[in-house]
Amino acid sequence: MSVFGTTRDGLNRALRHFGVQVVRGHSDDPAIQPFLSARKTLTAARRAGISVEDYIDRYSAAPGATAESVDALLRLADLGEHVERVCEIGAGSGRYAARVIAATHPGTYEIYETAADWLPRLRSLPNAAVRPTDGHTLSATATESVDLVHAHKLFVYIPLVVAIGYIDEMARVVRPGGTVAFDVVNEDCLDDAMTKHWVSSRATIYGMISRSWLLDRLAQRGLSLLGGHFVPLSGGRTELLVFRRA
Ligand SMILES: C[S@@+](CC[C@H](N)C(=O)[O-])C[C@H]1O[C@@H](n2cnc3c(N)ncnc32)[C@H](O)[C@@H]1O
């Protein structure tokens, strides 16, 4: 096995409990962080006789977590049964997309995703529009055009500056009255147990963002917090933050 393969497998053993896995990437850009292999994940879910959502929830030691997060988002945002346009960054397997689409029946569901192997599955979602993804921006989305822009388990492991750039982009594309939602690890998540887990499992890819700093930055862009909801990240938790644009 190559040095990359040996290192990757060791890292993956450590990361398994966080629900994230490193796979061979297609880019040297540090902004673009690979995810679970689509082929392996879909095969494993099929063999287990369960949906991909259930498989990833179970793999992450958090059964029911996807449904719980989407329910919290919909409850806090109060979106109703139809929205015109939704945008998701880092949709991966599409487990959140499928639930949001089923609940809000958007006319267009824009997707930014850097992992090419998941795109066929994402393209098959109702009204999905996969956008060219440079790993940093929402350049194919017009300013003030979307009702909801969201991201899950992405800003916990991409470089801080890339996450901030995306959050600024979310503030740009959301329409007045629209919703921005994403989860991060902040100071309310990173308690002693989680910190110990990170250190002992050498989970070097994760990072924390200050909650108050984020709230101030978003407030400067006209976004106020509707509420937060803790989401399991095995070995700890993230906080899903939901904002409304004035
Ligand atoms: C940890 S996974 C989470 C996937 C999905 N949101 C979920 O929770 O199941 C992060 C996803 O973001 C994608 N990704 C990584 N870096 C990205 C970037 N810079 N821009 C857009 N997507 C990215 C990965 O390919 C992966 O699908």
The ligand as an SDF file (V2000), in Angstrom:
LIG
                    3D

 27 29  0  0  0  0  0  0  0  0999 V2000
  -18.3250   15.9960    5.7430 C   0  0  0  0  0  0  0  0  0  0  0  0
  -19.1430   16.0230    4.2010 S   0  0  0  0  0  0  0  0  0  0  0  0
  -20.8130   16.3680    4.6150 C   0  0  0  0  0  0  0  0  0  0  0  0
  -21.7430   15.9820    3.5170 C   0  0  0  0  0  0  0  0  0  0  0  0
  -23.2200   16.2480    3.8160 C   0  0  0  0  0  0  0  0  0  0  0  0
  -23.4610   17.6630    4.0370 N   0  0  0  0  0  0  0  0  0  0  0  0
  -23.6080   15.4300    5.0080 C   0  0  0  0  0  0  0  0  0  0  0  0
  -23.5850   15.9780    6.1360 O   0  0  0  0  0  0  0  0  0  0  0  0
  -23.8620   14.2560    4.8360 O   0  0  0  0  0  0  0  0  0  0  0  0
  -18.6510   17.5330    3.4200 C   0  0  0  0  0  0  0  0  0  0  0  0
  -19.0950   17.6320    1.9760 C   0  0  0  0  0  0  0  0  0  0  0  0
  -18.6350   18.8460    1.4150 O   0  0  0  0  0  0  0  0  0  0  0  0
  -17.8900   18.5930    0.2250 C   0  0  0  0  0  0  0  0  0  0  0  0
  -16.8470   19.6180    0.1820 N   0  0  0  0  0  0  0  0  0  0  0  0
  -15.6300   19.5730    0.7280 C   0  0  0  0  0  0  0  0  0  0  0  0
  -14.9670   20.7190    0.5180 N   0  0  0  0  0  0  0  0  0  0  0  0
  -15.8260   21.5240   -0.1710 C   0  0  0  0  0  0  0  0  0  0  0  0
  -15.7440   22.8530   -0.6670 C   0  0  0  0  0  0  0  0  0  0  0  0
  -14.6640   23.6130   -0.4850 N   0  0  0  0  0  0  0  0  0  0  0  0
  -16.8190   23.3510   -1.3380 N   0  0  0  0  0  0  0  0  0  0  0  0
  -17.9400   22.6110   -1.5070 C   0  0  0  0  0  0  0  0  0  0  0  0
  -18.0670   21.3440   -1.0600 N   0  0  0  0  0  0  0  0  0  0  0  0
  -17.0350   20.8180   -0.3910 C   0  0  0  0  0  0  0  0  0  0  0  0
  -17.3750   17.1860    0.3510 C   0  0  0  0  0  0  0  0  0  0  0  0
  -17.1210   16.6020   -0.8910 O   0  0  0  0  0  0  0  0  0  0  0  0
  -18.5440   16.5340    1.0820 C   0  0  0  0  0  0  0  0  0  0  0  0
  -19.5290   16.0900    0.2100 O   0  0  0  0  0  0  0  0  0  0  0  0
  1  2  1  0
  2  3  1  0
  2 10  1  0
  3  4  1  0
  4  5  1  0
  5  6  1  0
  5  7  1  0
  7  8  2  0
  7  9  1  0
 10 11  1  0
 11 12  1  0
 11 26  1  0
 12 13  1  0
 13 14  1  0
 13 24  1  0
 14 15  1  0
 14 23  1  0
 15 16  2  0
 16 17  1  0
 17 18  1  0
 17 23  2  0
 18 19  1  0
 18 20  2  0
 20 21  1  0
 21 22  2  0
 22 23  1  0
 24 25  1  0
 24 26  1  0
 26 27  1  0
M  CHG  2   2   1   9  -1
M  END
$$$$
